[in-house]
Amino acid sequence: MDSQLERFSRASAEQQGLVNLTQGGVILGRSKQLVQRLVSQGRLTPFEFFGRTYLSVRELKDFQKVERVPGRPWGKKIIDATNLALSSLTDPGQRRHDVTKDFEKPAKRAAKN
């Protein structure tokens, strides 16, 4: 038990604190269920101590900084189908609109920050 307490203290200091999943959801402004999904997807690192799961405050802060586009991300198949539909609607002489560029802009902004 003492070694687990020491590991918890050390991890807490290194990670700028540890919080439970519910608190992590409050910090991110999301539900506990979404935070659990992020952990299961490997997008957030869980710390297991005393039979409970904790999250790194430092990692949560970094996760908040990433600019995200609201809504469900578009897959390549949807983008290709949209481009095909748009190309059939435009005159052959006009420049075709590429929907892919619409979804690259937020990623480029995030990369610059």
C-alpha positions, 0 to 999 in steps of 0.5 A: 500500500505504501509503495502504491501511495508513493507511486501515486504521489510521484505520478501526481507531481509529474503530471501536474495532478491527477483527477478522476474521469468525472473531473476530467469530463468537467475540465474538458466540458464533456461527459464522463462517458466521452472521457471513458471512450477517449481513454478506451481509444487510447487518446487519453492515458489512464493511471490506475491507483487504489482500484480507480482510474485517474487522468493527467491534468497536464494531458487534459490541458494539452488535449484542450489546446487542440482545435477541433471541428464540431460534428462527426469527421468526414471520411475519405469516401464521403469527401470523394462522393461529395467531390464527384457530386459537385463535379457533375453539377458544374459546367465543364469549363468552370473550375471544380470545387474541391471539398477536401480543401474545406476540411484541411483549413482547421487542421492547418490552423491547428498546426500553426498554433 
